Amino acid sequence: MAEETNQNQAGESAPSTVDKQAPSVAEENAPSRSEPVATSLPTANTPDPKTANPKVNPNAAAPAKEKPDAAAKAPKKEKPPAVEDKPFEEFIQQEYLPALQKAIVAEGVPDVELTFAKQKYPITGFNSAEECWQIIGSWQEGQRQFNVYFPDADIQGKKGFSCNEGKKPSTLESFLIDERKITLDLLVSRLVYRLNGQKWLGRN
């Protein structure tokens, strides 16, 4: 009996080796106090890494720069004034007479003579009329003659025409009255057309 009592006392007073050596499951899974505890939800002030640090594509094309408008910078070239805008007498002498001479010669009349003068109408019954600017053309030693009249001293104004063969003309015709704008080419071509209708040109 004494031995059993001693064994029981020895068993009660001896510490359990299991309790000291084996930690509980809860203690193993518990986080260490020295490590920070991560929260599962991001705070409101934490920026989204996708938006905060966007990746730049090195192959992406750079935005095109607007090119300055070359047409806006370049000064506009002014068109030279038309020959028809020259003063009347200057236009007739420098532009119309040379062009008309060339056109009539090209039609087979090499001996045509053209003059520009201000004088009376060489038409029967027009002796009392005032003088006006005229272009006088003649060939075949004056046997064929025509006159183009500019009573307004303006190519855009009234114009007349007369022609004769060896005697004074008796009729004054209107010339280029239906055209809104008179040009050098029109003055030349219509007169050549009228002379051709008279059967005076070399091809007739």
Long-range contacts (C-beta under 8 A, 24 or more apart in sequence): 83-184, 84-155, 84-182, 84-183, 84-184, 88-133, 88-150, 88-153, 88-154, 88-155, 89-116, 89-133, 89-153, 91-155, 91-184, 92-116, 92-133, 92-135, 92-150, 95-184, 96-135, 96-155, 96-184, 96-187, 96-188, 97-135, 99-184, 99-188, 100-135, 100-137, 100-187, 100-188, 100-191, 103-188, 103-189, 103-192, 104-137, 104-192, 104-195, 104-201, 107-192, 107-195, 107-196, 107-201, 107-202, 107-203, 108-201, 108-202, 108-203, 109-139, 109-200, 109-201, 109-202, 111-139, 111-140, 112-137, 112-138, 112-139, 113-137, 113-138, 113-139, 121-147, 121-149, 121-162, 121-172, 122-147, 122-162, 122-168, 122-169, 123-162, 123-168, 123-169, 123-170, 123-171, 123-172, 124-168, 124-169, 124-170, 125-170, 126-172, 144-200, 146-191, 146-195, 146-198, 146-200, 148-175, 148-191, 149-175, 155-182, 155-187, 156-181, 156-182, 161-191, 161-194, 163-195, 163-198, 163-200
